[in-house]
Amino acid sequence: MSDDLASLQYRTKGGQKAPVIIRTRGHRLEGVWHSGSPLGMILSSLRGIIVGVPRNLTQAAGMYNTLIKSDEPALIVGV
C-alpha cells in the first residue's frame, strides 16, 4: 500500500491519483500491554497514507465525508 498508493500522485506529477478508502475492523489489545496492539506498527509503517481511528459513528461519518472529497489514500481502523 505505501509503495503504490501513497506515491502514485508524486510519481506521475499529479497525472494519476488514488483516492482509496480502506476500512478494517477495530484493533484489539492482543497482549497485556499496549505494545501488544498492532496499531503502532500500522501508524509507523504506512507513510503517505491517512490513518483514521474514529471513536464512534459520528466521527466515522465525518472522516468518511472528508476523505470522499479528497484525492488521498486512507486507512480507517473501524468502529
N, C-alpha and C positions, 0 to 999 in steps of 0.2 A: 504494500500500500504506500509506504513512504517513498519508495523509489519511483513508481509510476504515477500515482495520483497527485502527490504533493509537488512534483517537479514538472508536470506536463505543461502548465501555463508558462513557466520560466523557460523551459527548453524550446518551446515553439514561439517565444517572444509574444505571447498573448494571442497567438493564432488559434490555439485549441484550449479548451477549458474542461475541467472535470468536476461539475457540480454534483457530487455524490454524497448522499447521507447514508451512513452505515449504522444500523441500530443493533445493539447487543443486549443481552439480559444484564441485569444489575449484578454488581460484584458481591461476593461473599468473603468474609474473613475466613480463609482456609485454616489458618493456624491460630495459636493463642494470641499472637501479637499482630499489630497492624502490618508488619512486614510480610505476613502470610497472604495479604491481598495482592492480586496481580495488577491492581490499578497503578501502582508506582512504576511498574515496567511499561505499561501502556503509555503513561504520560511522558516518560523519558525516551521511549524508542520511536514514537511517531512524530517526526519533525515535519512541519509544514502542513499538518492536518489539525483542524479544530477538534478538540475533545471536550464534550459537554457531559456533565453528570447532574441532571436535574433532581431536585428533592421531591417534587410532586408533579402532578399532571399539569398544573398551571404553568410551572416553569418549563416543563417539557414542551407545551404548546407554544410558548414564547420563543424557545430555542428553535423549534421547527419552522416557525414563521420567519424568523430572522435568517435561518440557513437556506430556506427556499428562495429568498430574494438575493442571496449571494452566489458567487461563482466558485466558492472554495469547497474542497472536500472536507467532510466532517465525520466524526465518530460520536455517536450518542450512546452512553452507557445507561441503559433504560431503567425506567421506573416499572 
